[in-house]
Amino acid sequence: MAKSKIRREDALEYHKKNSPGKIEVIPTKDSKTQRDLALAYSPGVAFPCLEIAENPETVYEYTAKGNLVAVISDGSAVLGLGNIGPEASKPVMEGKGILFKIFAGIDVFDLELNTKSTEEFISVVKALEPTFGGINLEDIKAPDCFEIESRLKQEMNIPVMHDDQHGTAIISGAALINAVEVVDKKLSEIKVVVSGAGASAISCIKIIIELGVNKENIIVCDSRGVIRADREGLSGFKKVYATERDVNTLEEALKGSDFFLGLSKGNVMSPEMLLSMAENPIVFALANPDPEIDYNLAMETRSDAIMATGRSDFPNQVNNVLGFPFIFRGALDVRATEINEDMKLEAVKAIAALAKAPVPDIVMRAYNQSNISFGRDYIIPKPFDPRLLTTVTPAVAKAAIKSGVAQKEITDWDAYESALVKRMGNDDNVLRVMINRARQKSKKIVFAEADDHRILKAAQIALDEGICEPILLGDAQKIKEIMKTHQIKLEDVEIIDPRSEDSKELIAKYAKSFFNKRKRRGYNWFEAQEKIKGRNYFGTMMVDQGDADALISGISRNYANTIRPALEVIGTYAPGKKVSSMYLMITKKGPLFFADTTIIPNPTEEELVDITKLTAAAVKDKFDIEPRVALLSYSNFGSSDDDEPRRMRKAVEILKETEPDLIVEGEIQANFAFNQEALKENYPFSDLIDNSANVFIFPNLSAANIAYKLLQVMGTAEAVGPILLGMNKPVHILQMGSSVREVLNMISIANIDAQNRE
């Protein structure tokens, strides 16, 4: 687009006519017309440019700066891999950006700087201040990281934090507050041994001292042993934390100690060292992937120990994601000029306090636990606890305001918390929680179409994530060739070919069971044996006989032909009942559930009632979301007396009588089910006035199927499903042509379905 000189008075006149008042130039705004484009760029963009030129602070009103953080590294200390360079650090920086986005809705640019000069690094980052609302320093070696962070905090007017230092310190500080409470000790009296003297260790030491630990009670060890005051050549932080005690080794230092903080390397602590510690020892072995002492070994050695690691497969994971997204969210929202000690300490206290609050069902279900409560195995919140956003973020924002570094005041904190939830959307956790819950217990899942590379890729991901133990059906040689072609690593996974000689015994076993089920339903013995050789029949029989926990099929087959074997072998949850299906639609309005989208063409009143009950139960059990149901029609509450609205109306009457605790409304038009204001104005008696519907029951299969496919193809929703409802055992059927992501989602649903039936 050609640019031309734009006078201030022309820009003002343009906005006066086309966009009265101030506008926000944000990339998410619609740009569908010439007017939209003119407002977003020339001539309209001149107005915010001129406003910002007169008052630079208005950049936060007109641009995305206030929600933009730079994740910056030089690649000099990447994870435990060391100085591997800026290019090699990029995957870590991109991953950090994803965590910022999914946990706190913060946009990120990752920047990898090709410099080893501290001065050059500082100069580059300072020059970027007009672009970003905050700076997250990452994976920078000590002692450079100390000087870089200190200088940037002094010389920049936006929040800067080196998460490697402060993130671990904040989370471990919160965990320590709770650990000493559990064992009835005092922070001021505990004897502390720290293994490691890097940036993270030093920051941890600083914060536990601020929390109340006596500096004289701390012994720090590095690769040479105890850092003693009489060691030659000591300088900087090592000199500050050097001890006067006559101890030389980690083994000597640990005798009688109360708290071990490991930030060094794996397996430096032996069982004998652990046994030498005081009663009820607190052990934070945070080296990754191998802790300073293995969790299981530690618990076998000392049953009275409280143990934390950096790993997700053990209790009490010290994970930086509990802190940095919410710390930056709070800092950005009050436009803080820095992240100071007060803000960090309030984050510590908020995280510690949250662990003592009753744990909601959504968290327990995500981790497949029936009871999570404050104690030895739960001293810090779980990373997928959605309350972190509304607990830690406001605490940080309040501390920024109180300490005088905030440039924007928040007065209505209830409204702020509501805005945080709205920013993330109601659906921000639904898929993450679902997948995380599936990870808690691997299930045997049989794949009837293992000769499809999408199935094999999804199976490998699910295996690597601990979601399932795949069982592959099909020609073994062909499957192995596909694996080789697509570089899929499933070498040790069981492959069964129902038509091979090796499967004769299973075929005989399954054919006998199938014949007994169907001998009076049109099958003779010969036909039963032949049917079982089909992969869908074989797979459903594996589930029926308990040789697998769930079946997934349908990626390359007609839905009706795929479901028929499941109905004949496994059957429905009750005699005479039909199965139905639903789709989870991930939308900007939150997760929505559509039913029946695949099975019953023209449901009767009774079938509508069954569909509603099955769908509502699945929404609650599989996704831990309280269902609010609307039975849809072209009629509102009797405005039409045609057959279809009457069926929907009658079904609602039955549901209100038989399911009094279920929020259900209808018959109702879709626009009113979504629009609470219109509903309140026209139908103030509706049960959906306070909360709009999230479960939609359609009058027939055509309407439901068309609705979900339109949303999907228009790109306004991600469809997860079809999720089969009402089967006696877990069977889930894919859409033809499903992507790897869609298959993986279905694997997670099948896993949860199997877990629910234990």
TIBAKE-437352 format. One record per residue: x, y, z of N, C-alpha, C in turn; residue in three letters. Coordinates in steps of 0.1 Angstrom, whole numbers, plus 5000, padded with zeros to 4 digits. Layout:
XYZXYZXYZALA;...
//
This chain:
500949885000500050005000500950125000MET;500650214991501450344990501150435002ALA;502150495008502050585019502050725014LYS;501350815021501450955018501451035031SER;501851155030501851245042500351275047LYS;500151255060498851275065498851385076ILE;498151485074498151595083497351555096ARG;497651615107497051575119495551615118ARG;495251725113493751765112492951675103GLU;493651615092492951525084492651395091ASP;493651345099493451225107492351245117ALA;492351355124491251385134489951385127LEU;489851455116488551465109488051325104GLU;489051245100488651105095488051025107TYR;488651035118488150965130486851025135HIS;486751155134485551215139484351155131LYS;484551135118483451085110483250935111LYS;484350865112484250715110484350635123ASN;485050695133485150615146485250715157SER;484150765162484150865173484750805185PRO;485450885192486150835204487450765201GLY;488150715210489350645208489150505203LYS;490150455195490050325190491250245195ILE;491250115194492350025198492849955185GLU;494049975182494649915170495249785175VAL;494449675175494849545180494649445169ILE;495549355167495549255155494249175155PRO;493649155167492449065167491149135163THR;491249265160490049345155489649295141LYS;488349295138487949265125488549355114ASP;488949305103489349385092488749335079SER;487449355078486749285067486349385056LYS;486349515059485849615050486949725047THR;486749805037487649915034487750005046GLN;486550025053486550115065487450055076ARG;487349925078488149855088489649875085ASP;489949855072491349865068491850005070LEU;490950105067491350245068491650285082ALA;490850225091490950255106492250185111LEU;492550065106493649995111495050045105ALA;494950095093496150145087495950295082TYR;496450325070496250455065494850485059SER;494250595062494750715070494450695085PRO;493650605089493250595103494350575113GLY;495350505110496450475119497250605123VAL;497050705116497750835119497250885133ALA;495950865136495450915148496150865160PHE;496150725162496950675174498350715174PRO;498950715162500450755161500650895167CYS;499750985163499851125168499551135183LEU;498651055188498251055202499450995210GLU;500050885205501150835212502350925212ILE;502550995201503651095201503551205211ALA;502351245214502051345224502151285238GLU;501651165239501651105253502050955251ASN;503350925253503850785250503050675258PRO;502550715270501850615278500550555271GLU;500050635261498850585254499150465245THR;500450435243500750315235500150195241VAL;499850195254499150075260497750075257TYR;497150185253495750185249495550155234GLU;496450185226496250175212496950055206TYR;497849985213498649875207498549755217THR;499249645212499249525220500449515230ALA;501149625231502349625240502049575254LYS;500949615260500649575273500349425276GLY;500249345265500149205267501249125260ASN;502349195258503449135250504649125258LEU;505248995259506448975267507448915258VAL;508748955259509848895252510448785261ALA;510648665256511448565262512848565255VAL;513848605263515148635257516248545263ILE;517048485254518248405259519348425250SER;520548385255521748375247522148235245ASP;521448145251521647995249522847945257GLY;523248025267524547985274524247895286SER;523047865290522747775301521347705299ALA;521247625288519947575284519647445292VAL;518547455300518147335307519447275315LEU;519647145313520847085319521847065308GLY;521647125296522447095284523647185283LEU;523747295291524847385291524747495280GLY;525947535276526147645266526047585252ASN;524847565247524647505234524247605223ILE;524247735227524047835217522647885215GLY;522548005209521148065207520247985198PRO;520747925187519847855178519247735186GLU;520147665193519647545200518747575212ALA;518747695216517847735227516447765223SER;516347785210515047835205513847745208LYS;513947615207512747525211512347555226PRO;513247575235512947595249512247735250VAL;512747835243512147965243510747965237MET;510547895226509247885220508247805230GLU;508747705237507947635246507547725258GLY;508447805262508147905273507047995269LYS;507048035256506048125251504648065251GLY;504647935248503347855248502747855262ILE;503647835272503147825286502547965290LEU;503248075286502748205289501348225283PHE;501148175271499848185264498748105270LYS;499047975272497947885276497547905291ILE;498547945299498247965313497748105317PHE;498148205310497848345314497448435302ALA;497348375290496848455279497848565275GLY;499048545277500048655274500748615261ILE;500848715252501548695239503048705241ASP;503748625233505248625235505948625221VAL;507048695221508048685210509248625217PHE;509848515212511048465217512248525209ASP;513248565216514348625209515648565214LEU;516448505205517648435208518848525203GLU;519648575212520648675208522048605206LEU;522648635195523948575192525048665197ASN;525248665210526248745216526748685229THR;527948695232528548645245528948765253LYS;528648885249529049005256527849055265SER;528049065277527049115287526549255283THR;527549335279527149475276526349475263GLU;526649395253525949395241524449335243GLU;524449235251523049175255522249285261PHE;522749355271521949455278521549565268ILE;522449605259522149715250521049675241SER;521049545236520049505226518649505233VAL;518649445245517349435253516749575256VAL;517649665260517149795263516549865251LYS;517149835240516549905227515249845224ALA;514849735229513549675226512349725235LEU;512649805245511649855254510449905248GLU;510449985237509250035232508249925227PRO;508749815224507949705218507249625228THR;507849595240507349495249506849555262PHE;505949485268505349515281506149455292GLY;506949355289507749285299508849205293GLY;509949165301511049095296511248975305ILE;511248855299511548725307512848675302ASN;513848685310515248635307515248485310LEU;515948415302515848275303517248205299GLU;517648105306518748025303520048095300ASP;520448185309521648265308522548225319ILE;523848195316524748135326525048245337LYS;525448185349525948265360527448285357ALA;527948405361527348515369526748615359PRO;526848595346526348695337524848735339ASP;524048625343522648655345522348755356CYS;523148755366522948845377523148985373PHE;524249015366524549145361523449195351GLU;523149105342522149135331520849175337ILE;520349095346519049125352519049255361GLU;520149265369520249385377520349515369SER;521149515359521249635351519949665344ARG;519349565338518049585330516949635339LEU;516849585352515849635361516149775365LYS;517349815366517649955369517450045357GLN;517650005345517750095334516450085325GLU;515549995328514349985320513150015328MET;512050055322510850095329509749995327ASN;510049875324509049765323509549645331ILE;508649555335509049445344510049355337PRO;511149315344512149225339512349115350VAL;512348995346512648885355513348775349MET;514448725356515148605351514448485358HIS;513648415350512848305357513648195362ASP;514748165356515548055361515948075376ASP;516248205379516548235393515348235401GLN;514348325398513348355407512148255406HIS;511948195395510748105394510847985403GLY;512047915403512247805412512247855426THR;512847965429512848025443511448045448ALA;510548105440509248135444508448005447ILE;508547905438507747785440508347705452ILE;509647685453510247615464510047685477SER;509947815477509747895489508247865494GLY;507347865485505947825489505847685494ALA;506547595488506547455493507147445506ALA;508247525509508947515522508047565533LEU;507347675530506347725540505447625545ILE;504847545536503947445539504547315545ASN;505747285540506447165545506747175560ALA;507247295564507647315578506347315587VAL;505247355581504047355589503547205591GLU;503647125580503246985581504046915592VAL;505346935593506246865602506346945615VAL;505647055617505647125629507047175633ASP;507747245624508947305627508847455623LYS;509947525627509947675625511047705615LYS;510647795606511647845596512847895602LEU;512747965613513848035619514847935626SER;514347815628515147715635515747605627GLU;515147585614515647465607517047485602ILE;517747375601519147365595519047325581LYS;519647405572519447395558520747355551VAL;520747265541521847235533521447245518VAL;522247325511521947355497522947285488VAL;522547205479523547145469523347215456SER;524447295453524347375441524547525444GLY;525247595436525547735438525447815426ALA;524447775417524147845405523147955408GLY;522648015397521748125398520448095405ALA;519947975402518647935409518947905423SER;520047845427520347815441520447945449ALA;521148045444521348165451520048235453ILE;519248245443517948305444517048235454SER;517148105454516348025464516848055479CYS;518148065480518648105494518148245498ILE;518248335489517748475492516348475497LYS;515448395490514048405493513748335505ILE;514348215508514048145521514548225533ILE;515648305531516048395542514948505544ILE;514448555533513348655534512148605541GLU;511948475539510748405545510948375560LEU;512248385564512448365579513548265583GLY;514248205573515248105576516548185581VAL;517148135591518348205596519548175587ASN;520148285582521348265573522448185579LYS;522648195592523648125599523447975599GLU;522147935596521747795596521847725582ASN;522447795573522547755559523947715555ILE;524047595550525347545544525147525529ILE;526047585521525947565507527147485502VAL;526847385493527847305487527847325472CYS;529047325466529247325452529947205448ASP;530547195436531147075431532447045439SER;532947135446534247115454533947085469ARG;532647085472532247055486531647175493GLY;531747175506531147285514531847415510VAL;531047525508531647655506531947715520ILE;533247705523533647755537534247895535ARG;534247965546534748105547536248105545ALA;536947995548538347995547538847935533ASP;537847915524538347875511538947985503ARG;540047965497540748065489540048105477GLU;540148235473539548285461538048305461GLY;537448305472535948325473535648465469LEU;534548485462534148625458532648615456SER;532048735455530648745451529748675460GLY;528748605454527648545462528248425470PHE;529248355465529748245473530448295486LYS;531048405486531648465498530548505508LYS;529448555502528248595511527748485519VAL;527648365512526948255519527948145524TYR;529248175525530148085530529948065545ALA;530247935550529947905564531247905572THR;531147935585532247925594532347785600GLU;531447695598531447565604532547475599ARG;532947385607534047295604533447165597ASP;532947185585532347075577532947095563VAL;533146985556533846985543533046925532ASN;532246825535531546755524529946765526THR;529246735515527846725516527346625526LEU;528046515527527746405537527846465551GLU;528846535554529046585568528046695570GLU;527746785560526746895562525346845565ALA;525046725559523646675561523346615575LEU;524346585582524046525595523246615604LYS;522046575608521246655617520446765611GLY;520546775597519946885590518446865589SER;517646965587516146955586515746965571ASP;516447035563516047075550517147055540PHE;516946975530517946965519517347025506PHE;518047115500517547175488518547145477LEU;518147065468519047015457518747095444GLY;519847165439519747235426521047205419LEU;521447075419522747045413522646945402SER;522846815406522846705396522346575403LYS;521946485394521346365399522146275408GLY;521546215418522146105426523346145434ASN;523446265439524546315447524246285462VAL;522946245465522546215479522346065480MET;522946005490522845855492521745835503SER;521245705503520345675514520945695528PRO;522245675529522945695542522945845546GLU;523045925536523046075539521646115544MET;520646055537519246085541518946035555LEU;519445915558519245865572519845945582LEU;520946025579521646105589520946235592SER;519946265584519146395586518246385599MET;517746495603516946505615515546435613ALA;514846425623513446365622512546445613GLU;511746375605510846445595511646535586ASN;512646475579513446565570512646615558PRO;512946735553512346795541513346785530ILE;513046715519514046695509513446745495VAL;514046855490513646905477514746875467PHE;514546765460515646715451515146755437ALA;515646875433515046945421515846925408LEU;516946855408517646825396516746745386ALA;516846785373516046715363516846665352ASN;516646555346515446465349515746375361PRO;517046365365517346275376517546355389ASP;516646335399516846415412518146375419PRO;518446455429519646425437519546295444GLU;518346255447518046115452516646075446ILE;516545955441515345905435514245915445ASP;513045955441511845965450511545835457TYR;511445725449511045595455512145555465ASN;513345565461514445525470514345615483LEU;514145735482514045825494512945785503ALA;511745755497510645715506510745585512MET;511445495505511845365511512745375522GLU;513645475521514645495531514145565544THR;513345665541512745745552511245775550ARG;510445695556508945715554508445845561SER;509345905569508846025576509346155568ASP;509946125556510446245548509246305540ALA;509446435538508546515529509446535517ILE;508946485505509846485493509146575482MET;509946655476509546725464510646715453ALA;510146705441511146695429510646795419THR;511446795408510946875396510146795386GLY;509846675390509246585380507746575382ARG;506946555371505546555372504946415376SER;505846315376505346175379505446145394ASP;505846245402505946225417505146335424PHE;504746315436504046425443504946545445PRO;504246665447504946785451505946825440ASN;505446855428506346895417506647045418GLN;507847085420508247225420508447265405VAL;507447325400507347365386507147515384ASN;508047575377508047715375506747775369ASN;506047685362504747725356503747765366VAL;503947725379503047775390503147925392LEU;504247985387504548115390504648215379GLY;505548195370505848305360504748355352PHE;503748265347502748325339501848425347PRO;501648395359500748465367501348595373PHE;502648585375503448695380503548805369ILE;503848765357503848855346502448915343PHE;501348825344500048865342499648985351ARG;499948965364499649065374500449195371GLY;501749175368502649295365502149375353ALA;501749305343501349375330500049445333LEU;499149385340497749435342497749565350ASP;498749585358498849715366499949805360VAL;500549755349501549835342502749855352ARG;503149755358504249775368505549805361ALA;506349885367507649925362508749825365THR;508449735374509449625377508649515384GLU;509349395386508849285394509849295406ILE;509249345417510149365429509949245439ASN;510749255450510749155460509349135467GLU;508649245469507349235475506349155466ASP;506449175453505549105443505948955444MET;507248925444507648785445507148715458LYS;507348785469506948725482505448705482LEU;504648795477503248775477502848665468GLU;503548635457503348525449503648395457ALA;504748395465505048275473503948245483VAL;503448355489502348335499501048285493LYS;500748345481499548305475499548155470ALA;500648115465500847975461500747885473ILE;501447915484501347835496499947825501ALA;499247935502497847945507496947855499ALA;497147855486496247785477496247635480LEU;497447585484497647445487496747405499ALA;496447495507495647465519494147475517LYS;493747535506492347545503491747415497ALA;490447385500489847265494490147255479PRO;490547135475490847115461489547085453VAL;489247155442488047135434488147005427PRO;486946955423486846825416487646825403ASP;487646945396488346945383489846915384ILE;490446955395491846925397492046775401VAL;491246725410491346585414491046495402MET;490146525393489846445382490946455371ARG;491546575370492646585361493846495364ALA;494046475377495146395382494646255386TYR;493446215383492846085386493046045401ASN;492746145409492746115424491446145430GLN;491046065439489746085446489846185457SER;491046195462491246285474492546355474ASN;492646485472493846555473493646665484ILE;494446655494494346755505495646785511SER;495746905517497046955522497646845532PHE;498946825529499646725537501046695531GLY;501646585535502946545530503046535515ARG;502046485509502046465494501446575486ASP;501046685493500446795486500746925494TYR;501946975492502347095498502447215489ILE;502247195476502047295466500947255456ILE;500347355450499247325441499647255429PRO;498747195422499047125409499047225398LYS;499947205388500047305377498747325369PRO;497847225369496647245361495547295370PHE;495847355381494747405390494347545384ASP;493147555379492747685373492747805382PRO;492647775396492647885405493847965407ARG;495047905401496247985402496148125395LEU;495448125384495248255377494548355385LEU;493548315392492748415400493248425415THR;494248355418494848365432496248435431THR;497148385423498448445423498448575416VAL;497748585405497748715397497348835405THR;496148825411495748945419496648975431PRO;497248875437498248895448499448975443ALA;499948945431501049015425500649155421VAL;499449175416499049305412498849395424ALA;498249335435498049415447499449455453LYS;500449365453501749395458502349505450ALA;502249505437502749615428502149745431ALA;500849755433500149875437500649925451ILE;500649835460501049875474502449915475LYS;503349855467504849895468505150015459SER;504150065452504350185444505050175430GLY;505050055425505650035411504550025401VAL;503250025405502150015395501850155389ALA;501650155376501150275369499650285366GLN;499050175370497550165368496950105380LYS;495850165385495150115397494050015393GLU;493849925402492649835401491949855414ILE;490649885413489849915425488849805427THR;488249745417487249645418487949505415ASP;488349445426489149315425488249205420TRP;486949205424486049095420485849105404ASP;485749225399485649245385486849205378ALA;488049235384489349195378489449045377TYR;489048975388489148825387488248775376GLU;487048825375486148785365486748815351SER;487348925349488048955337489148855333ALA;489848815344490948715341490348585336LEU;489248545342488548415337488048435323VAL;487448555320486948575307488048585297LYS;489148645300490348655291490748515286ARG;490748425296491248285292490148205285MET;488848245287487748175280487448055289GLY;486148015289485747905297486347775293ASN;486947765281487447645275488947625277ASP;489647725283491047715283491647595289ASP;490947535298491447415305490847285300ASN;489747285292489047165290489847055283VAL;490547085272491346985266492646945274LEU;493247055280494547025288494146935300ARG;493046965306492746885318492346745313VAL;491646735302491246605297492546515294MET;493446575287494646505284495546475296ILE;495646565305496446545317495746435326ASN;494446435326493746325334494046195327ARG;494046185314494346055307495746015310ALA;496646105312498046065315498245995328ARG;497246015337497445955351497445805351GLN;496845745341496745595341496645545327LYS;497645485323497645425309496645315308SER;496045305296495045205293495345125280LYS;495045005280495244925268494144955258LYS;494545025247493545065237493944995224ILE;492944925218493144855206492744935194VAL;493544945184493345025172493044925160PHE;491844935155491344845144491944875131ALA;492445005129492945045116494445085118GLU;495244995122496645025125497445035112ALA;496845015101497545035088497445175082ASP;497045275091496945415088497945495095ASP;498745565088499845635095499445735105HIS;498245795104497745885114497445815127ARG;496845695126496545615138497945585145ILE;498945545137500145505143500945625149LEU;500845745143501445865149500745895162LYS;499445895162498745935174499045825185ALA;499145705181499445595191500745615197ALA;501745655189503045685194503045795204GLN;502445905201502346015210501645975223ILE;500545905222499845855234500645765242ALA;501445675236502345585243503445665250LEU;504045765243505145845249504545935261ASP;503345975260502746055270502145975281GLU;502245845280501645755291500145745291GLY;499545775280498045775279497545635276ILE;498245555268497745425264498945335261CYS;498545205262499445095257498745045244GLU;499245085232498545055220498544905217PRO;497444845211497444715205496944735191ILE;497844695182497644725168497044605160LEU;495944625153495344515145495644535130LEU;496144435124496344435109497544355106GLY;497944365093499044285088500344345094ASP;501144265101502244315109503344365099ALA;503544305088504644345079504244485073GLN;502944495069502544625063502644735074LYS;502244705086502244805097503744855099ILE;504644755099506044785102506644875090LYS;506144845078506644925067506145075068GLU;504945085072504345225074505145295085ILE;505445225096506245285107507545325101MET;508245245093509545285088509445405079LYS;508445405070508245515061508045645068THR;507245645079506845765086507745785099HIS;508745705101509645715112508845715125GLN;508045615126507245595138507845485147ILE;508045515159508745415168507745345177LYS;507245235173506345145181506845005180LEU;508144985180508744855178508244745188GLU;508044785201507744685211506244675214ASP;505444745205503944745207503444615201VAL;502444555208501844435203501044455190GLU;501344365180500544375167499844235165ILE;498644245162497844115161497144125147ILE;497344015139496644005126495543895128ASP;494243935129493243835131493143725121PRO;493743755109493643655099494943565098ARG;495843585107497043495106496943375115SER;497743275112497743155119498043175134GLU;498843275137499243305151498043345160ASP;496943385153495743425161494643315162SER;494943195158493943085158493243065171LYS;494043065182493443045195492543155199GLU;492943275197492143395200490843395192LEU;490943355179489843355170488843245175ILE;489343135179488443025184487743075197ALA;488443145206487943195219486843295216LYS;487243395207486243505205485043455197TYR;485243365187484143315179483143245188ALA;483643165197482743095206481843195214LYS;482443295219481743395227480743475218SER;481243505206480343585197479143495193PHE;479443365190478343285186477243265197PHE;477743255209476743245221475943375222ASN;476543485219475843615219474743625208LYS;475143575196474343605184473743485177ARG;473743365184473243245177471743255174LYS;471043325182469643345179469343475172ARG;470443545167470243665160470743665146ARG;470643545140470943535126472343485122GLY;473143435132474543385129474643235131TYR;475243165122475643025125477043015129ASN;477542905132478842885138479942925128TRP;479742895115480742925105480743075103PHE;479643145103479543285101480243365113GLU;480043305125480643365136482143365135ALA;482743255131484143245129484743345119GLN;483943355108484343455097484243595102GLU;483243635109483043765114484143815123LYS;484543725132485543755142486943785135ILE;487143735123488443765116488443915111LYS;487243975111487244125108487844205119GLY;488644305116489344375127488344445137ARG;487244505132486344565141485644465150ASN;485244355145484644255154485744195163TYR;486944175159488044125167488344225178PHE;488444355174488744455184487744475195GLY;486444475191485344485201485244365210THR;485644245204485644125213486744135223MET;487944195219489044215229488544295240MET;487844405238487244485248486244415256VAL;485344335250484344265256484944155266ASP;486044095262486643985270487644035280GLN;487844175280488744225290490244225286GLY;490544185273491844185268492344325264ASP;491444415263491744555260490744645268ALA;491144765271490244855278489344935269ASP;489744955257488845045248489245015234ALA;488345045225488545035210488445165203LEU;489345195194489145305185489245265170ILE;488245305163488145275149487445385141SER;487345365128486545455120487245555111GLY;488545565111489245675104489045655089ILE;488845525084488745505070487545425066SER;486545415075485445335073484145405076ARG;483045365069481745425071481345405086ASN;480745505091480345505106479445395109TYR;478445365101477445265104478145125104ALA;479045105094479744975094480644955105ASN;481145065111482045055122481345035135THR;480145095137479445085149478744955150ILE;478344885139477544765140478244655148ARG;479544625145480244525154480144555169PRO;480344685172480244725186478944695192ALA;477844725185476544705190476244555191LEU;476744475182476444325182477244255193GLU;478444305195479344235205479244295219VAL;479244425220479344485234477944535238ILE;477144585229475844625233475744755240GLY;474544795244474244925250474244905266THR;474145025273474245015287473044955294TYR;471944945287470744885292469844825281ALA;469144715283468344645273467344745267PRO;467244745254466244835247466644975245GLY;467845015251468245155249469145165237LYS;469145285231469945315220471245395224LYS;472245375216473445465218473145595211VAL;473845695215473845825208475245885208SER;475446005203476746065203476746215205SER;477846265209477946415210479246455205MET;479346585202480646655198480946765209TYR;482146765213482646885220483146985210LEU;482547105211482947215202483747315210MET;484947335207485847435214485647565207ILE;484947665213484647795207485147905216THR;485048025211485348145218484448175230LYS;483248115229482248125240482448015250LYS;483447935249483747825258483347695252GLY;483547585259483147455254481647435253PRO;481247385241479847355239479747215235LEU;478547155238478347015235477046995227PHE;477146925215476046905206475646755206PHE;474346725206473946585206472546585200ALA;472046475194472846365189473346395175ASP;474646385172475146435160475446325150THR;475246195153475746085145474745965144THR;473945945153473345805154471845805151ILE;471045875159469545865159468945965149ILE;468345925138467846025128466746115133PRO;465646055139464546125143464046075157ASN;464746125167464446075181463046105185PRO;462446005193461146025199461346105212THR;460246125219460346205232461246125241GLU;460945995242461745905251463245905248GLU;463445895235464845895230465546035233GLU;464846145231465346275234465746285249LEU;464846225258465146225272466446145274VAL;466546025268467745945270469046015265ASP;468946075253470046145247470546255257ILE;469546335262469846445272470546385284THR;470046285290470646225302472046175299LYS;472246105288473546045285474546165282LEU;474146265275475046375272475346455285THR;474346485293474646565305475646485314ALA;475446355315476246275324477746275318ALA;477846265305479146265299479946395301ALA;479146505300479746635301480246645316VAL;479546595325479946605339481146515343LYS;480946385338481946285342483246295334ASP;483146325321484346325313485046455313LYS;484346565315484946695314484846785326PHE;484046725336483946795349483346935347ASP;482346945338481647075335480247055339ILE;479647145346478247135350477347165338GLU;476547065333475747085321474547175323PRO;474347265313473147355313472547325299ARG;471447265299470947205286469847285280VAL;469947295267468847355259468347255248ALA;467047225248466547145237466047245227LEU;466747235215466547335205465347305195LEU;464847415190463747405180463647545173SER;462747555163462447685157461447755165TYR;460947695176459947745184460447785198SER;459747885204460147925218458947895227ASN;459047795236458047775247456647785242PHE;456347695232455047685227454547785217GLY;455447865211455147955200454647885188SER;455047755186454547675176454047545182SER;452947485176452447365181452547245171ASP;453547265163453847155153454447035161ASP;454546925153454946795160456346805166ASP;457346865158458646875163458846955176GLU;458347075177458447155189457747085201PRO;456547015198455846945208456746835214ARG;457446765206458346655211459446715220ARG;460046825216461046885224460446935237MET;459246995237458647045249458246935258ARG;457746825253457346715261458646645268LYS;459646635260460946585266461446665278ALA;461346805276461746895287460846865300VAL;459546855298458646825309459046695316GLU;459346595309459746465315461146485322ILE;462046555316463346575323463246665335LEU;462446765335462246845347461646765359LYS;460846665355460246585365461146475370GLU;461846415361462746295365464146335369THR;464646455364465946505367465946645373GLU;465346655386465146795391466446875393PRO;467546805394468846885397469446925384ASP;468946885372469546915359468947055354LEU;469847145351469347265344469047235330ILE;467747245327467347205313466147295309VAL;466247345296465247435292464847405277GLU;463647445274463147425260461647405259GLY;461147395247461847415235462247555233GLU;463447575227463947715226464847735214ILE;464747855208465547885197467047905201GLN;467947865192469347875196469848015200ALA;469348115193469848255197469448295211ASN;468248245215467848285229468548195239PHE;468948075235469747995245471048055248ALA;471548135238472848195240472748335246PHE;471648405243471548545247470748565260ASN;471448585270470748595283469948725284GLN;470448835278469648965279468348945272GLU;468348895260467148875252466248775259ALA;466748675265465948575272465248635284LEU;466048725292465448785303464348885300LYS;464548955288463549055284462248985279GLU;462448875272461248805266460648695274ASN;461548615281461148495288461748495302TYR;461348585311462048595324461948475333PRO;461148385329460948265337461948155334PHE;462748175324463648065319464748035329SER;465147905330466147865339467547895333ASP;467647945321468947975315469248125316LEU;468548205323468748345324470148375330ILE;470448305341471648335348472948275342ASP;472748165335473848095328473348045315ASN;473948085304473548045291473847895289SER;473247825280473347685278474747645273ALA;475247535277476447475271476247335265ASN;475047285266474647155260473447175252VAL;473547135239472447155230471947025224PHE;470746995226470046875221469246915209ILE;469546855198468846895185467646805183PHE;466646855175465446785173465646665164PRO;466746665155466946545147468446545143ASN;468846435137470246415133470646515123LEU;469846555113470246645103470646775109SER;469846835118470146965124471446965131ALA;471646855139472846845147474046835139ALA;473946745129475146715121475546835112ASN;474546905107474747025099475347135108ILE;474847155120475347255129476847245132ALA;477247125136478547105141479547115129TYR;479147065117479947065105480147205100LYS;479047285101479147425096480147505105LEU;480047485118480947555127482447515125LEU;482547385122483947325120484547385107GLN;483747375096484347415083484547565082VAL;483747645090483947785090485047835099MET;485647735106486847775115486447845127GLY;485147845131484747915144484847815156THR;485047685153485147595165485947475161ALA;486647415171487347295169486447185174GLU;486147085166485246975169486046855175ALA;485646805186486246685192485146575193VAL;485346475185484246365185484246295172GLY;483246215170482046195178482346115191PRO;481846155202481946085215480745995216ILE;480945865216479945765216479345755230LEU;478045765232477445755245476445635246LEU;476545565257475545465260476045325257GLY;477345305253477845165251478145105264MET;478044975264478344895277479744895281ASN;480644915271482144925274482645025264LYS;483845085267484445195259484745155244PRO;483945215235484145205221484045345216VAL;485045395208484845525202485245525187HIS;484445595180484545585165484945725160ILE;485945725152486445845146485645895134LEU;485746025131485346075119486246025108GLN;485645995096486545955085487446065082MET;488746035080489746135077490246215088GLY;490046175101490446245113491946275112SER;492346395118493746425118494446355130SER;495746365131496446305142496046365156VAL;495846495156495346565168493946515172ARG;493146495162491746445165491746305170GLU;492646225165492746085170493346085184VAL;494246175187494846185200493846225210LEU;492946325206491846365215490946245218ASN;490646165208489746055210490445945219MET;491745925217492445835226492245875241ILE;492446005243492346055257490846035262SER;489846055254488546035258488245885261ILE;488845805252488645655255489345615268ALA;490445675270491145645283490345685295ASN;489745805295488945855306487745765307ILE;487145735296485945645296486245515303ASP;487445455300487845335307488145355322ALA;488745465325489045495339487745505347GLN;486745565341485445585348484745455351ASN;485045355343484345225345485045125354ARG;486145175360486945085369486145055382GLU;
//
